[in-house]
């Protein structure tokens, strides 16, 4: 199965703008485990997304197919073929 992961703003500096992840069709990977997998090659960038306990920071904004996913739920929501996961840093500006 193929899943598209998109990073925005500062997160693009660490991971690029888009990653296509191939996952075993029988996999029950969650949004959290997929995000950990695609960010593990860049520990510095991963440290901006996950805390020391391996949980998303509260400020990280997650979306699955355009729908907001709260970080506390990301370990319970599975990915499906064709899903698009978007990961945003905190929104700021004026």
C-alpha positions as CSV (number, residue, x, y, z in Angstrom):
1,X,0.0,0.0,0.0
2,X,1.2,3.6,-0.7
3,X,0.8,6.5,1.7
4,X,1.8,10.0,1.0
5,X,3.3,12.1,3.9
6,X,3.5,15.8,3.4
7,X,5.5,18.2,5.6
8,X,5.0,21.9,5.9
9,X,6.9,25.0,6.8
10,X,9.8,24.3,9.1
11,X,9.4,20.6,8.9
12,X,10.2,20.7,5.2
13,X,13.7,21.8,6.1
14,X,14.3,18.5,7.8
15,X,12.3,16.0,5.7
16,X,11.5,17.6,2.4
17,X,8.0,18.5,1.2
18,X,6.7,15.0,0.4
19,X,7.5,11.3,1.1
20,X,5.8,8.4,-0.5
21,X,5.9,5.4,2.0
22,X,5.4,1.8,0.8
23,X,3.9,-0.3,3.5
24,X,3.1,-4.0,3.7
25,X,-0.6,-4.5,2.7
26,X,-1.2,-6.5,5.9
27,X,0.2,-3.8,8.1
28,X,-1.7,-2.2,10.8
29,X,0.6,0.8,11.1
30,X,-0.9,3.8,12.8
31,X,-0.4,7.5,11.8
32,X,2.0,7.8,14.7
33,X,4.2,4.7,13.8
34,X,4.3,5.9,10.1
35,X,5.4,9.4,11.1
36,X,8.1,7.9,13.4
37,X,9.3,5.7,10.6
38,X,9.7,8.4,8.0
39,X,11.4,10.8,10.4
40,X,13.8,8.4,12.1
41,X,16.7,9.2,9.7
42,X,16.7,12.8,10.9
43,X,16.9,12.8,14.7
44,X,17.2,16.6,14.8
45,X,14.0,17.1,12.9
46,X,12.3,14.2,14.7
47,X,13.0,16.0,18.0
48,X,10.7,18.9,16.9
49,X,7.8,16.5,16.2
50,X,8.1,13.9,19.1
51,X,8.9,14.4,22.7
52,X,11.3,12.1,24.7
53,X,8.5,9.6,25.4
54,X,7.9,9.2,21.7
55,X,4.6,11.1,21.6
56,X,3.7,14.0,19.3
57,X,4.1,17.4,20.8
58,X,0.8,19.0,21.4
59,X,1.7,21.8,18.9
60,X,2.1,19.4,16.0
61,X,-0.9,19.5,13.6
62,X,-1.9,16.3,11.9
63,X,-4.3,15.7,9.1
64,X,-5.4,12.5,7.3
65,X,-7.1,13.0,4.0
66,X,-7.9,16.6,4.9
67,X,-9.4,15.8,8.3
68,X,-7.7,17.0,11.5
69,X,-6.4,14.3,13.7
70,X,-5.5,15.1,17.3
71,X,-2.1,13.9,18.4
72,X,-3.6,11.8,21.2
73,X,-5.6,9.8,18.6
74,X,-2.7,9.2,16.2
75,X,-1.7,6.0,17.8
76,X,-5.2,4.5,17.3
77,X,-5.9,5.5,13.7
78,X,-4.6,3.2,11.0
79,X,-3.5,4.2,7.6
80,X,-5.1,2.8,4.4
81,X,-3.9,2.6,0.8
82,X,-3.9,6.0,-0.9
83,X,-4.1,8.0,2.4
84,X,-2.4,11.4,2.6
85,X,-1.0,12.4,5.9
86,X,0.0,16.1,6.5
87,X,2.2,17.2,9.3
88,X,2.4,20.9,10.2
89,X,4.4,22.8,12.8
90,X,2.6,25.3,15.0
91,X,0.9,28.1,13.1
92,X,2.1,31.6,13.9
93,X,2.1,35.0,12.4
94,X,0.2,38.1,12.4
